[in-house]
Amino acid sequence: MTGPAPAGGWTTGTIIELDRPTDRLVRARLHVDDRVDHLPGQHYVVRLRAPDGYTAQRSYSVASDPDDPLLELMVECLPGGEVSGFLHDVAEVGDVLELRGPIGGWFVWEGDVPAVCVAGGSGVVPIVAMARYAHRLGLQERLRIVAVARTWDELPYAAELQRYGAFLALTRENLGDRVAAPPYPSEMEPLVAGASRAYVCGSVGFASFATRLLEDAGVATDAIRVEQFGETG
């Protein structure tokens, strides 16, 4: 990584790798100028600038481990999303984007406490950064992950999360011997045991569901940290 830039300042990032794993997802890996180390769970703002000066910007969680030389973003293309639509439909390798980050100091995990994460759909992205960090440092026992999606194909990083030992709950298709359904309280209880902090990430509706699920499993309300996103991107 290069030397530190002023915290919160704007810089640029060049797309080095770009792929579209599904018709709604785009994964971009960027070389960031004047990059500073991020913490697992932080995000960046991506800003687009039109020739007439019009700008659009959106925050996206970081998927990469802090030790990764490139910054990885996994973006879901949402209806009406100016930035996500550009990244999914127009962006190419070599494009330079305006970036600001890393941002956020609350929804982060540094391996200091045992934690459980419950994420829905593209809400797994910051949790993937945590999982990669834990895997590199041998802290897997301190991080338990529950990832929920309708189908395997709609869950970003599904195979990687499964390799890390995450509990995957698909609601529209069976996974192995598990019948399609949201997580049951009985499935949550061993996952939250011993956790002193919980992270929830997903849509507004999912965040409410996951928070109730954790509370019903015995997690204290003030131990739950929530990051939710709306319907535009």
C-alpha positions in Angstrom: 0.0 0.0 0.0 1.1 3.5 -0.7 1.5 6.3 1.8 -1.5 7.7 3.7 -3.9 10.3 2.2 -5.8 12.8 4.4 -8.6 10.9 6.1 -11.9 11.4 4.3 -10.3 13.1 1.3 -11.1 12.3 -2.3 -8.7 10.3 -4.4 -8.9 8.1 -7.5 -8.9 4.4 -8.2 -8.2 2.6 -11.4 -10.2 -0.6 -12.2 -7.7 -3.4 -12.6 -10.1 -6.3 -12.6 -13.8 -6.4 -13.5 -16.3 -9.2 -13.7 -20.0 -9.7 -13.5 -20.7 -13.0 -11.7 -24.5 -12.6 -12.1 -26.8 -10.4 -14.1 -27.2 -8.1 -11.0 -23.7 -8.2 -9.5 -20.4 -6.6 -10.6 -17.1 -7.1 -8.8 -14.5 -4.4 -9.2 -10.9 -4.6 -8.0 -9.1 -1.2 -8.0 -5.7 0.2 -7.4 -6.3 3.2 -5.2 -4.0 6.2 -5.3 -2.7 7.4 -1.9 -4.6 4.5 -0.3 -4.8 4.1 3.5 -5.4 0.9 5.3 -9.1 0.1 5.9 -10.7 -1.9 8.7 -13.0 -4.9 7.9 -16.5 -3.5 7.7 -15.6 0.0 6.4 -16.8 1.5 3.1 -15.9 3.8 0.3 -17.9 6.5 -1.6 -17.7 6.2 -5.4 -18.5 9.4 -7.3 -19.3 9.7 -11.0 -18.8 12.9 -12.8 -20.6 13.7 -16.1 -19.1 16.1 -18.7 -21.6 18.7 -17.8 -20.5 18.6 -14.2 -23.4 16.5 -12.8 -22.3 14.1 -10.1 -23.7 11.0 -8.5 -22.3 9.1 -5.6 -22.9 6.1 -3.6 -21.3 4.2 -0.6 -20.2 0.6 -1.1 -18.7 -1.7 1.5 -15.2 -3.1 1.0 -14.9 -6.9 0.5 -11.2 -7.1 0.5 -8.9 -8.0 3.4 -6.9 -5.0 4.5 -3.8 -6.8 3.4 -5.0 -7.1 -0.2 -3.0 -4.8 -2.5 -6.2 -4.0 -4.4 -9.5 -2.6 -3.1 -12.4 -5.0 -3.9 -16.0 -3.8 -4.2 -19.0 -6.1 -5.0 -21.9 -4.0 -6.2 -25.5 -5.0 -6.7 -27.2 -3.2 -9.6 -30.5 -1.9 -8.2 -33.4 -0.3 -10.1 -32.7 3.3 -10.8 -29.2 3.1 -9.4 -27.0 5.6 -11.2 -23.7 4.5 -9.8 -24.4 0.8 -9.6 -25.9 0.9 -13.1 -22.8 2.5 -14.5 -20.5 0.0 -12.8 -22.6 -2.9 -14.0 -23.4 -1.8 -17.5 -20.7 0.7 -18.6 -17.5 0.4 -16.6 -14.4 -1.2 -18.1 -10.9 -2.2 -16.9 -8.7 0.9 -17.0 -11.5 3.3 -16.0 -10.6 5.8 -13.2 -13.2 6.4 -10.5 -13.3 9.1 -7.9 -13.2 7.6 -4.4 -13.4 8.7 -0.8 -12.5 6.4 2.1 -12.2 4.3 4.0 -15.1 5.5 6.0 -16.8 4.2 9.2 -15.6 3.3 12.7 -18.6 1.7 14.2 -19.4 -1.3 11.9 -15.9 -2.7 12.0 -14.4 -5.9 13.5 -10.7 -6.1 14.3 -10.7 -9.5 15.9 -10.8 -8.1 19.4 -14.1 -9.7 20.4 -16.0 -12.9 19.5 -18.8 -11.9 17.2 -21.6 -13.2 15.1 -22.7 -11.7 11.8 -26.0 -12.0 10.1 -26.1 -10.7 6.5 -28.7 -10.8 3.7 -27.9 -10.9 0.0 -25.3 -8.3 -1.0 -25.2 -7.3 2.7 -22.5 -10.1 3.0 -19.9 -7.8 1.4 -18.5 -6.2 4.6 -18.8 -9.6 6.3 -16.6 -11.1 3.6 -13.9 -8.6 4.5 -14.2 -9.7 8.1 -14.0 -13.3 7.2 -11.0 -12.9 5.0 -9.2 -10.9 7.7 -10.1 -13.6 10.3 -8.9 -16.4 7.9 -5.6 -14.7 7.3 -4.9 -14.1 11.0 -6.2 -17.4 12.3 -9.1 -15.9 14.1 -11.9 -18.0 12.5 -13.1 -19.2 15.9 -13.9 -15.6 16.9 -16.2 -14.9 14.0 -19.4 -16.8 13.2 -21.4 -15.9 10.1 -25.0 -16.4 9.0 -25.6 -15.5 5.4 -29.2 -15.5 4.0 -30.4 -15.3 0.4 -33.2 -16.6 -1.7 -30.9 -18.8 -3.9 -27.3 -19.8 -4.1 -26.7 -17.8 -7.2 -28.1 -14.7 -5.5 -25.7 -14.8 -2.6 -22.4 -13.1 -3.4 -19.3 -15.1 -2.3 -21.5 -18.1 -1.5 -18.7 -20.7 -2.2 -16.1 -18.7 -0.3 -18.3 -18.2 2.7 -19.1 -21.9 2.8 -15.4 -22.7 2.8 -15.0 -20.4 5.8 -17.6 -22.3 7.7 -20.5 -19.8 7.4 -24.0 -21.0 8.0 -25.9 -20.5 4.8 -29.7 -20.2 4.8 -31.4 -20.2 1.4 -35.1 -19.4 1.5 -36.1 -20.4 -2.0 -34.1 -23.5 -2.7 -32.8 -26.4 -0.6 -29.1 -26.5 0.3 -27.9 -30.0 1.0 -30.1 -31.5 3.6 -31.4 -28.1 4.7 -34.9 -27.3 3.4 -35.4 -23.8 2.1 -36.3 -21.5 5.0 -35.0 -18.5 6.9 -32.7 -19.3 9.9 -34.6 -21.0 12.7 -34.0 -19.9 16.3 -32.7 -23.4 17.1 -30.0 -22.9 14.4 -29.0 -19.5 15.7 -28.5 -20.5 19.4 -25.2 -22.3 19.0 -23.9 -19.6 16.6 -24.6 -16.7 19.1 -23.2 -18.6 22.1 -20.3 -16.7 23.5 -20.5 -13.8 21.1 -20.2 -10.4 22.7 -21.0 -8.4 19.6 -23.3 -8.9 16.6 -23.3 -7.4 13.1 -26.3 -7.1 10.9 -26.1 -6.0 7.3 -28.8 -6.0 4.6 -31.9 -4.2 3.3 -34.1 -2.3 5.8 -36.5 -5.2 6.0 -33.8 -7.8 6.4 -32.1 -5.7 9.1 -35.3 -5.6 11.2 -35.8 -9.4 10.7 -32.1 -10.2 11.6 -32.2 -8.0 14.7 -35.2 -9.7 16.0 -33.7 -13.1 15.3 -30.6 -12.2 17.3 -32.6 -10.8 20.2 -34.8 -13.9 20.3 -31.6 -16.0 20.4 -30.4 -14.1 23.4 -28.1 -11.4 22.0 -28.4 -8.1 24.0 -29.9 -5.3 21.9 -27.0 -2.9 22.7 -24.5 -5.5 21.4 -26.0 -5.5 17.9 -24.5 -3.2 15.2 -26.7 -2.6 12.2 -25.8 -1.4 8.7 -28.7 -1.2 6.2 -29.2 0.0 2.7 -32.1 1.3 0.7 -33.3 0.5 -2.8 -31.2 2.9 -4.9 -27.6 2.7 -5.8 
